[in-house]
């Protein structure tokens, strides 16, 4: 493939923590400035097309090679979902087939030149995550998504250590579902607790990228193919997260020269890893 300037792996230790939500919304936010692509590497549950409103699309061919699907959000997407006969068709593959599929999505797809490739990985630290890390090479960045409760934090710590073992140089941690504001009384309800992600980041020595509240608009937007970062009632936390992800990609030495938030303005130039 045309090697992107940066690769951002979005992973988690367990399922159900909102990893795909983070990947999609960060990608949509940064696509206002950068040439961004998403590789949907969650082969058994490829949800990125649905969350972007392009479910049912197919990757066209150009000179015999599949081309990523373009979205209304200035993104291109490659996903196994585009090749499935129907949305509920299961992918029943062992490790070697999954590794080959990841390789084909990275190397056989006609990716355009990209500033950033966001890779939405499945939960855990198995075949898909290892395949991506090996194929894109050392030096990429990773965002680990967790929820505040201890069960999720334990698995998130494994994901951080996985990223370190495969040579990822820049790792950040996001705490998702950190509180729900009651629509009746306005008080915040800590359904899963609050603060566990920040404590884990401090303990493991990685940057804490922020908290995302549990908002009904995020759920509804994902189901309807309307990313939350585009919705007035939900965009603030995701724009702040995208800004911190951009800082993670650039490195601390360039942080003072970039715009303050990814909501428009001059397109920044990322420095290759």
Buried (B, 14 or more C-beta within 10 A) or exposed (E): BEEBBBBBBBBBBBBEBBBBBBBBBBBBBBBBBBBBBBBBBBBEBBBBBBBBBBBEBEBEEEEEEBBBBBBEBBBBBBBBBBBEEEEEEEBEBEEEEBBEBBBEBBEEBBBEEBBBBBBBBBBBBEBBBBBBBBBBEEEBBBBBBBBBBEEBBEBBBBBBBBBBEBEBEBBBBBBBBBBBBEEEEEEBEEBBBBEBBBEBBEEBEBBBBBBBBBBEBBBEBBEEBBBBBBBEEBBEBBBBBBBBBBBBBBBEEBEEEBBEBBBEEEEBEBEEB
